[in-house]
Amino acid sequence: MVLGSFRIKHRTGVQETMRLAQTTMENLKDSVFWISKNAQFIWVNRAACQSLGYSKSELLNMTVHQI
């Protein structure tokens, strides 16, 4: 069971690291855009929304070319 316990602790650590990274990027003062190969917005932070004047849901339904 030691191995099983290690896996759970490792997975929990990874999940916590991912949450911390997402929270950090969400709260940056700089705009952050994740864009797919076909120019679709995949993820944007608050600063990106504010700088472009769109809500997050609006941007996630747009491509770069529509801005």
N, C-alpha and C positions, 0 to 999 in steps of 0.2 A: 504493500500500500504506500510505501514511501514514494515510489515513482508516480503513482496516481496523485498523491498530495502535491508533489513538485509540479506536475502538469497544471493542476488547478491554480496553484500559487503563481506559476509563470503566466498563465492565461489572464489571471486577474491583474498581474503587473502590466502586461501588454495592453489590456483594456484601459487601465488607468492612465498609462502613457498616452494612448490615443486620445482619450478625453482631454487630457492636459494640453496636448498639441492642438486639438480642435478649438478649445477655449482660448488658447493663446492667439491663434490665427484669427479667430472671430473678433477678438478685441484689439487687434493691431490698429494703429492710427492710419497705416498705409493700406491701400486697396489690394486685395488678394483675389485673383480670378483663377479658377481651374477650368481649362477649356479643352474640349474634345478635339479629335482630329478633324471633325467636320465643323469646327468653330462654334459648337454649342457650349453654352455655359454649363458646367457641371456643378460648381460650387463657387460661391462668392461670400465675402465677409460684409459686415455692416458698413465699413468705410467704402467699399466698392459700390454698394447700393446708394449711399449718400452722395458719393462723387458723381454718379451717373443720373441720380434722381429717379431711380426705379426701386420697387420693392424686390425682396429676394425672390419671391415667386414669379414676378414678372421677368426678371433676368434669367431665371432658370428655364424659362420657356422661350428664350430668344437666342439668336446667334450673334456673334461679334459684328457681323455685317449689318445687322438691324439697328445697331446703335448709331 
